[in-house]
Amino acid sequence: MGQQVRRVVTGHNAQGRSCILKDGPAPNSMEMASMPGLLVTDLWETKDAPADNRGDQDNADRPIRLEPPPKGTVFRVVEFPPDSTWKDSASGLEGFDSIGAGHAVAEGSDDPMMHVTTTTDYAIVLEGEVWAVLEEDETCLKAGDVLVQRGTMHSWSVRTDHPARVAFILVNAAPLHP
């Protein structure tokens, strides 16, 4: 299992004063069974815009799914293992099905990670390096780099011997092809 993420969530106490509601390991992580070493940790979800900051409900306390709800967002950290440890034996459909996104898999692709979502994604590389692979281009992203992914068919590839950790904010978007 990969590195745990510490999650701190703020809120308001009974007197309406700001406080820390939660501080500890993020409680919602899963390793994708068909992609060993690929660890998804969901930190927060919003269900609408503007977001509702009232109450103390843990908005990450729900099954992990790839895409945010309509008008919502998902904030997560993904640890990608080196391609050499899993890519030749992985089932993309099985992996994406496990997070409610079998519909997102690119049919006929040799790359089990190739997929598309109806989201705008902000990806921030925290550790290591990862290749953003598109249908026509690819680029290597290193710690500190940011990618804005706008509903494009894409995949991720770790071509070193070390995992890469990437923070993602997924924002629900209108479909490109209604």
C-alpha positions as CSV (number, residue, x, y, z in Angstrom):
1,M,0.0,0.0,0.0
2,G,1.2,3.5,-0.8
3,Q,1.8,6.5,1.4
4,Q,-1.1,7.7,3.5
5,V,-2.3,11.3,3.2
6,R,-2.8,13.5,6.2
7,R,-6.1,15.4,5.9
8,V,-7.0,18.4,8.0
9,V,-10.6,19.6,7.7
10,T,-11.8,22.9,9.2
11,G,-15.3,23.9,10.3
12,H,-17.2,25.7,13.0
13,N,-17.9,24.8,16.6
14,A,-21.2,25.2,18.4
15,Q,-20.3,28.9,19.1
16,G,-19.8,29.5,15.4
17,R,-16.0,29.9,15.8
18,S,-13.6,28.3,13.4
19,C,-12.0,25.1,14.5
20,I,-10.3,21.9,13.2
21,L,-12.9,19.2,12.8
22,K,-10.7,16.4,11.5
23,D,-6.9,15.8,11.5
24,G,-5.5,12.5,10.6
25,P,-5.0,10.0,7.8
26,A,-7.5,10.4,5.0
27,P,-10.1,7.7,5.7
28,N,-11.1,6.9,2.1
29,S,-8.4,5.2,0.1
30,M,-8.4,2.2,-2.2
31,E,-5.9,0.3,-4.2
32,M,-7.3,-0.6,-7.6
33,A,-7.3,-4.4,-7.7
34,S,-6.6,-4.7,-11.4
35,M,-3.8,-2.1,-11.2
36,P,-1.6,-3.1,-8.2
37,G,0.1,-0.1,-6.6
38,L,-2.4,2.4,-8.0
39,L,-3.7,4.0,-4.8
40,V,-6.6,6.5,-4.9
41,T,-7.3,8.7,-1.8
42,D,-10.4,10.9,-1.9
43,L,-10.1,13.9,0.4
44,W,-13.3,15.8,-0.2
45,E,-16.3,16.1,-2.5
46,T,-18.7,18.9,-3.2
47,K,-22.1,18.2,-4.6
48,D,-23.0,21.7,-6.0
49,A,-21.8,25.1,-6.7
50,P,-21.6,27.1,-4.6
51,A,-20.4,24.5,-2.1
52,D,-22.2,24.1,1.3
53,N,-19.7,24.6,4.1
54,R,-22.3,24.1,6.9
55,G,-22.3,21.2,9.3
56,D,-19.6,18.6,10.1
57,Q,-20.4,15.8,7.7
58,D,-17.4,14.1,6.1
59,N,-17.9,14.7,2.4
60,A,-15.3,12.0,1.5
61,D,-17.2,9.3,3.4
62,R,-18.7,7.6,0.4
63,P,-17.5,5.0,-2.2
64,I,-14.6,6.2,-4.4
65,R,-15.8,7.0,-7.9
66,L,-13.8,8.6,-10.7
67,E,-16.1,11.6,-11.5
68,P,-17.6,14.2,-9.3
69,P,-21.4,14.6,-9.1
70,P,-23.2,17.0,-11.4
71,K,-22.1,20.6,-10.5
72,G,-19.7,19.1,-8.0
73,T,-16.0,18.5,-7.4
74,V,-13.7,15.8,-6.1
75,F,-10.3,16.4,-4.5
76,R,-8.0,13.4,-4.4
77,V,-4.4,12.2,-4.4
78,V,-3.4,9.3,-6.7
79,E,-0.2,7.4,-6.3
80,F,0.8,5.9,-9.6
81,P,3.2,2.9,-9.5
82,P,5.9,2.4,-12.1
83,D,4.4,1.0,-15.4
84,S,6.8,-1.9,-15.2
85,T,5.0,-3.3,-12.1
86,W,1.5,-3.6,-13.5
87,K,0.7,-2.2,-17.0
88,D,1.2,-5.4,-19.0
89,S,-1.2,-7.4,-16.9
90,A,-3.9,-4.7,-16.1
91,S,-7.5,-4.6,-17.1
92,G,-8.5,-1.0,-17.7
93,L,-12.2,-1.9,-17.8
94,E,-12.0,-3.8,-14.5
95,G,-10.0,-0.9,-12.9
96,F,-12.4,1.8,-14.0
97,D,-15.5,-0.3,-13.2
98,S,-14.2,-0.5,-9.6
99,I,-14.6,3.3,-9.4
100,G,-17.9,3.5,-11.2
101,A,-16.3,4.6,-14.5
102,G,-16.3,1.7,-16.9
103,H,-17.9,4.1,-19.4
104,A,-14.8,6.3,-19.4
105,V,-12.4,3.6,-20.8
106,A,-11.1,4.1,-24.4
107,E,-12.4,1.2,-26.4
108,G,-9.7,-0.5,-28.4
109,S,-6.8,1.2,-26.8
110,D,-3.6,-0.8,-25.9
111,D,-3.2,1.5,-22.9
112,P,-5.4,0.2,-19.9
113,M,-5.3,3.7,-18.4
114,M,-6.6,5.6,-21.5
115,H,-9.9,7.3,-20.6
116,V,-12.0,10.4,-20.9
117,T,-14.3,12.2,-18.4
118,T,-16.7,15.1,-18.5
119,T,-14.5,17.1,-16.2
120,T,-12.0,19.9,-16.0
121,D,-9.1,18.5,-14.0
122,Y,-6.3,20.4,-12.2
123,A,-3.4,18.0,-11.7
124,I,-0.5,19.0,-9.4
125,V,2.5,16.7,-9.3
126,L,3.6,16.3,-5.7
127,E,6.4,13.7,-6.0
128,G,8.2,11.9,-8.8
129,E,7.5,12.2,-12.5
130,V,4.5,11.1,-14.6
131,W,3.8,11.3,-18.3
132,A,0.5,12.8,-19.4
133,V,-0.4,10.8,-22.5
134,L,-2.9,12.2,-25.0
135,E,-4.0,10.8,-28.4
136,E,-1.6,13.0,-30.3
137,D,0.9,14.2,-27.7
138,E,2.6,13.5,-24.4
139,T,4.7,15.4,-21.9
140,C,6.6,14.6,-18.8
141,L,5.4,16.3,-15.6
142,K,7.7,16.6,-12.5
143,A,7.1,17.6,-8.9
144,G,5.7,21.1,-8.9
145,D,4.3,21.0,-12.4
146,V,0.6,21.6,-13.1
147,L,-1.6,20.2,-15.9
148,V,-5.1,21.5,-16.7
149,Q,-6.9,18.6,-18.4
150,R,-10.0,19.7,-20.3
151,G,-12.2,16.7,-21.1
152,T,-9.5,15.1,-23.3
153,M,-8.8,11.4,-23.9
154,H,-5.8,10.8,-21.7
155,S,-3.7,8.4,-19.7
156,W,-0.9,8.4,-17.1
157,S,2.5,6.7,-17.4
158,V,5.3,6.3,-14.8
159,R,8.4,5.4,-16.7
160,T,10.9,5.5,-13.8
161,D,11.4,2.9,-11.0
162,H,9.7,5.2,-8.4
163,P,6.0,6.0,-7.9
164,A,4.5,9.4,-8.7
165,R,2.0,11.2,-6.5
166,V,-0.4,13.6,-8.0
167,A,-3.1,15.8,-6.4
168,F,-6.2,16.2,-8.6
169,I,-9.2,18.5,-8.4
170,L,-11.9,17.3,-10.7
171,V,-14.7,19.7,-11.6
172,N,-17.8,18.6,-13.3
173,A,-18.0,20.0,-16.9
174,A,-20.5,20.0,-19.7
175,P,-20.0,17.1,-22.2
176,L,-18.0,18.1,-25.3
177,H,-20.3,16.0,-27.5
178,P,-23.9,16.1,-26.2
